[in-house]
Amino acid sequence: MATKAQSAEGPESTEAGGEGVRRRDFLNVAAVSFAGVGAVAAIAPLLVQMSPSADVLALATTEVDISKVQPGQGIKTQWRKQPVFIRNLTPKEIGEADAVSASSLRDPESLAQRTKAGHKNWLITLGVCTHLGCVPLGIGEGENKGPFGGYFCPCHGSAYDTAGRIRQGPAPKNLVVPEYAFNTPTLVTIGAKG
């Protein structure tokens, strides 16, 4: 009789156990899904808050018309609230920059590394001294270009050459070349990869 009782209980407990496992699995999946949806709902506003605002996105790139900049002249514009120097180098200035061995420089870079292929005469750099963030002279008409004919920071005496490379003074690095792309031969977008 014990065997009949066990066998009678056996199928019932297996069926009950089978249904209990399925219910438990459903509850586990439902709980994890509910927690996942809750986590996404909690994190989504934080991610939206961290995305850049419209005014920041508007400053992400700046288009500059360089059609009126003659060889030997330069202009100053702004990008991300920082000054940007755009200079149309003369063949003489290009020659002077190319004559300097990059290995002899504190921050070795050639003019070709600092300009775009096919636009070697256009030097585009941030107008911020790499020493303490001053704005160097040399982009405006009649400004002191320093002993190397490029830019000169009068605050601490950093002197840059025609390629914006540090040649003298306390600045540790060359003037920074931002990302930029030529949309047309006379229209440059600063901040765009290209």
C-alpha positions in Angstrom: 0.0 0.0 0.0 2.8 2.3 0.6 3.8 1.9 -2.9 0.3 2.7 -4.1 0.2 5.8 -1.9 3.6 6.8 -3.2 2.7 6.2 -6.7 -0.6 8.0 -6.2 1.3 11.0 -4.8 4.1 10.8 -7.3 2.2 12.0 -10.4 0.4 14.7 -8.4 3.6 16.1 -6.9 5.3 16.0 -10.3 2.5 17.9 -11.9 2.3 20.4 -9.0 6.1 20.7 -9.0 6.1 21.2 -12.8 3.5 24.0 -12.6 5.3 25.6 -9.6 8.6 25.7 -11.5 6.8 27.3 -14.5 5.1 29.9 -12.3 8.4 30.7 -10.6 10.2 31.1 -13.9 7.4 33.4 -15.1 7.7 35.5 -11.9 11.5 35.7 -12.2 11.3 36.8 -15.8 8.6 39.3 -15.0 10.5 40.7 -12.0 13.7 41.1 -14.0 11.9 42.6 -16.9 10.1 45.1 -14.6 13.4 46.0 -13.0 15.1 46.5 -16.4 12.3 48.7 -17.6 12.5 50.7 -14.3 16.3 51.1 -14.6 15.9 52.4 -18.2 13.2 54.8 -17.1 15.4 56.1 -14.3 18.5 56.4 -16.4 17.0 58.0 -19.6 16.4 61.4 -18.0 20.0 61.5 -16.8 21.3 60.7 -20.2 19.1 63.3 -21.8 20.3 65.9 -19.2 24.0 65.1 -20.0 23.6 65.6 -23.8 24.8 69.0 -25.1 22.4 71.9 -25.2 21.4 73.6 -28.4 23.8 76.6 -27.8 26.7 74.2 -27.3 25.8 72.2 -30.5 25.7 75.5 -32.4 29.3 76.2 -31.4 30.5 72.8 -32.4 31.5 74.0 -35.8 32.2 77.4 -37.4 32.2 78.2 -41.1 34.6 80.8 -42.2 34.9 82.4 -45.6 38.6 82.9 -46.4 38.2 84.3 -49.9 39.4 87.8 -49.0 42.5 86.7 -47.0 45.5 87.6 -49.2 48.9 85.8 -49.0 50.8 87.1 -46.0 47.6 88.1 -44.2 45.6 86.5 -41.4 42.3 86.7 -39.7 41.1 85.9 -36.2 37.7 84.2 -35.6 36.1 82.3 -32.8 35.3 78.7 -32.2 34.0 77.3 -28.9 34.7 80.7 -27.4 38.4 80.5 -28.2 40.3 82.6 -30.8 41.3 80.9 -34.0 44.0 82.2 -36.3 43.7 81.6 -40.0 46.7 82.6 -42.0 47.4 82.5 -45.7 51.1 81.8 -45.9 53.3 83.3 -48.6 55.7 81.0 -50.5 58.6 82.6 -48.5 56.9 81.7 -45.2 56.3 78.2 -46.4 59.9 77.9 -47.5 61.1 79.2 -44.1 58.9 76.7 -42.3 60.0 73.8 -44.5 63.7 74.7 -44.1 63.5 74.0 -40.3 64.2 70.3 -39.4 61.3 69.0 -37.4 63.7 67.0 -35.2 65.3 70.2 -34.0 62.1 71.5 -32.5 60.8 71.1 -29.0 57.4 69.8 -30.3 58.5 68.2 -33.6 56.0 68.7 -36.4 56.4 69.7 -40.0 54.3 72.3 -41.8 52.8 69.4 -43.9 51.6 67.8 -40.7 49.9 71.0 -39.5 48.1 71.8 -42.8 45.8 69.9 -45.1 47.1 68.3 -48.4 46.5 70.7 -51.3 46.1 73.6 -48.9 49.6 74.0 -47.5 49.4 77.7 -47.6 46.5 77.8 -45.1 47.6 77.5 -41.5 44.7 77.2 -39.0 45.5 77.2 -35.3 43.9 78.0 -32.0 45.1 81.5 -31.0 46.0 80.3 -27.4 49.5 80.2 -26.1 50.3 76.7 -24.8 52.1 78.1 -21.8 49.4 79.8 -19.8 46.6 80.4 -22.3 47.4 84.0 -23.4 46.5 85.2 -26.9 49.7 85.7 -28.9 50.3 88.6 -31.2 51.0 88.3 -34.9 47.7 87.7 -36.7 46.7 91.4 -36.9 48.2 94.0 -39.2 51.3 95.5 -37.7 51.4 93.2 -34.6 54.7 91.9 -33.3 55.3 88.5 -35.0 58.4 87.7 -32.9 61.9 86.8 -34.1 60.6 83.8 -36.2 57.9 85.7 -38.1 55.0 83.8 -36.7 53.4 84.7 -33.4 54.7 86.2 -30.2 53.2 86.0 -26.7 54.4 89.1 -24.9 53.3 87.8 -21.5 56.1 85.4 -21.1 58.1 85.6 -24.3 57.0 82.5 -26.2 57.8 82.8 -29.9 56.3 80.7 -32.6 57.4 80.4 -36.3 55.4 80.8 -39.5 54.0 77.3 -39.0 52.8 78.0 -35.4 55.5 75.9 -33.9 57.1 76.8 -30.6 60.7 78.0 -31.1 61.6 80.0 -28.0 60.2 80.7 -24.6 58.4 78.7 -21.9 55.5 77.3 -24.0 55.8 73.5 -24.1 53.8 72.8 -27.3 53.0 74.2 -30.7 49.8 76.2 -31.2 47.0 73.6 -31.4 45.6 72.8 -34.9 41.9 72.2 -34.5 39.9 69.7 -36.6 38.8 71.5 -39.8 37.7 70.7 -43.3 37.6 72.7 -46.6 34.1 72.6 -47.9 35.2 74.6 -51.0 38.5 76.2 -51.8 37.4 79.4 -49.9 35.1 78.0 -47.2 36.5 76.3 -44.1 34.5 74.5 -41.4 36.3 74.5 -38.1 35.4 71.7 -35.8 34.6 69.3 -38.7 36.6 66.2 -39.4 38.1 66.2 -42.8 
